[in-house]
Amino acid sequence: MNNKIKKAIIELNKNGWTVIKGFLTKKQVSNYKKNIFEYLKKNHLNFKGRHINYVGNAKKFTDIHSFHKLEANKKVKDFFYKGKIYKYAYALLNNSKPELRASELFKKPKKSGLKASPHQDDFYWNVKGNKGITFWIALDEANKKNGTMYYYTASHKLGLLQHKPSYGKGTSQTVKNIKIFKKFKKDYLELKKGDMAVHSSLVIHGSEENLSNFNRAGWTFAVKPKYSPYDKKRTSLFVKSLNKQIKLREKNARI
């Protein structure tokens, strides 16, 4: 196990998140970003509902805010299972075999990128044991000016919290008791292209709007231990809430 992984394990356990600088080179970022964007330009109209969100009602590639089915792209899936990120996942899951739940793009375009309400990933995932992790790779520079992600550091130690509908595109749920936030330091990420943040599925996090003149694309991998099952009851309740919000959005779009 190399020193970067050892450091990541310590920080992830302590803070609920960590950053691995220079995970990808600038050339690798450029190549993968090109592949992902070309895939979306060609295929985005084939997806709807929970799999894709736009900043407005027009379904244009330039207006994509988030896409939640990137694992449908074989190169993306191979990147996880055949690359060094898999080794990180194995170590960070306490030497458990990783399983890719989903790969997503939070494109967050300049001047119109939407905020993500503070939430815990596992309220969406519903994995028994809550042992999942998210890898978040910066395809653009990310900072407070263009809506970078923030963490409530060490909030993962609270366990899974109650959420309520946020009615936000891409992040349909938010932590119900906002008083909890006062107990934790709010840390904003500062990432260069190719840097990778890793966080627990229980740490509270979110992001602000991107009203700047700079895009802020983030490429994610949602990972769980392969042999950790899903909680069917929790999943059913979440899907019901999500579908209700999607129907409401579609109704408002027609008005």
N, C-alpha and C positions, 0 to 999 in steps of 0.2 A: 504494500500500500504506500503510495507516494505522499509527500508532505502536504500537498494541496488537498488531497482527500482527507487526511488526518485533521487538518485545520478546519475543513468544511464540516466534518462530523462534530467536532467540539462546538463550533459556533451555531450549527443547526440545533443541537441539543440545548444550548444555553439561551439563544435568542429567538429560535424559531425560524431563522433565515441566515443566509450567508451569501457572499459574492465571490465568484471565481473570475479573476481578471484574465482577459485574453484567452478565453476558452476557444474561440475561433479567431483565425487571422482575418484581416480586412478582405483579403482575396476570397476566403471561404465564405464570409458574410455576403459578399457581392454575388458569388455564384449561387448560393442557396436562396438568397432574396430574389434573384432573377428567376430561378426555377419556381419558387412559390407564387410569385406574382404572375408569371406566365400561365401557370396552372389555373389561378383564379380568374384571370382575364378570359380564359377559354371555357371554364366550367362553372363560374359562380351562379349563373342563371339556372343551373340544374339543382341547386340547393335552396331550401326555404325553411320557414319555421325556426326551430331552435338551432339550426346549423349555421345561420348567417344573419347578420344585422347590418343595416345601413344607417348613416347619420340622418338621412331624410327618407322620403317615400320613394324617390327615384332609385331604381335598382341598377345603378351604374358601378363599374369597378372602382372608379375614383372615390365613390361614396361608401365603400365598404368600411365599416367600423370594426367588426370582428367576425371571424370565421372559425367554426368549431368542429371541423371535420377534415383537418389536414392529413390525418393518417390515411385517408383515401388516396393520397399521392404516394406511390411506391417509393420514390426517392426519400421522402420524409420518413416513412416507416423504416426503411433501411438505415437511415441516419441514426435512428435510435437503437435498433437491434444489432447493428453491425459496427457502431462507432464507439468512441470512448465514453460517451454519455451513459451507455449501458453499464460500464464498469463503475462509474460514479453512483448510479442508481443502486447497483448491487451492494456496494459498501454502505451507502447512506440508509438503506433498508435493513441494516444489521445482517448483511450476507444472506438476504432473502432474494429469491429469483424475482426480478421485476417484470411487471406487465404494463404495457402502454394502454392506458384508458383512452386517451385522446391527444391529438396535437392540434394546437389552435394558433391563429394569428390575430393579435390585437393590433390592427393596422393604425388606429387612432390618427386619422389624417389631420394635417395642419388646418387651423382656423375653425375646425368643426368637430374634433374628436370628443367623444362623450366621456363623462366621468364614470368611474366604477365605485359604487357604494361599498363601504367597509363590510367585509364578509369573511367567512372561512370556507375554503374550497370543499371541505368534506360535507358541508351542508348540501352541496350539489352532488357530490359523489356517492355519499351514503355507503361507505365501506365499513364493514364491521372492524372494530379495533382502531379506526382513524389513523392508520399508519402511512397514509399516502404522502407524496412529495410532488412539488411542481418545479420544473426547470424553466427558466424564463431567459431567453437569449435576446440581447439587444441587436436588432437589425439596423437601428438608427441610434444616435446618441440620445440618452434619456436623462432629463433633469427637471427641476421644478418648473421651468418655463414652459415645457411642452408636455406636461401631464405625466411625469414619471410615477412609478409605483411608490407607495409608502407602506410601512409596516408599523404595527403597534408591537414593539419589541417585547418578547417573552410572553406574549398573550396566549401562545399555544399551550401554556401550562394550565390554562383554565379548563381545558377540555372542550367538547362541542357545546356551543351556546345556542339559545333560541334565536331564530331569525324570523323576519317578516318580509312580505313582498316589497320589492323596491320599485317595481315597474320600470326598471332601467334595461336598456338593450344590452345583452351580453352578460349582465350581472343582475339577475332577476330577484335576488334575495339580499338582505342586509341584516346585520346584527340588531336585534330588537332593543336591547338595553344599552343606549348610548352612554350612560353614566360610567360604564365599564372602561371606556376609552381614557378617562382621566387618570386611571391607575398605571398607565403605561406611556413610555416615551414614544413619540411618533417620529420615525426615521424615514427620510426620503432618500431614494436611490439616486446615485450619480453614476451612470454607466456610459462607457465608450462602446462603439460598435464591436461586437464579439465578446463582450463581457457577459457573464451568465449569473443571474441570481437564482438561488435555490431556496425554497421555503416549505415548511411543514403545512400539511393540509388543514392544520388547526390554527395557524397564526392568523390574526386579523389583519387584513390588508385591503388596499383600494388604490384609487388614483383620481386626480382632478381632471377637469376638461383640458383639452389642448386647443387653446385659442392663439397659439403662437404661429409664426411663419415656417415652422419646421415640423416635419412628420415625426412620429414616434412609434415605429413598428416594433412589436415584441413577439417572438416566436416561442411558444410554450409546449411542454410535454407534461401531461398529467400521468403520474405513475403510482401504482399500488403494488404491494406484494402479490405475486401471482395467486397464491393460495388463500388470500383473504377474501371472503365472500361479500356480496352486497347485502345490505339490510333491505329486504323487499318492502316492508311496511313504510320505512322512511322514503324509499325510492318512489313508491306510489304517491305519497303525499306531495313530494317535491314536483313530480311530473304533472300532477293535477294543478298545482299552483302555477307552474310555468305555462302550461297550455292555456290556462285562463288569461294570463297576461298577454300571450301571443294573440289570442282571439281579440282581446281588447285593442291591441295595437293595430291589427288588421282592420277592425271596425273604424277606428279613428282615422286611418289612412284613407278610407273611402269617403269620409265626410267632407 
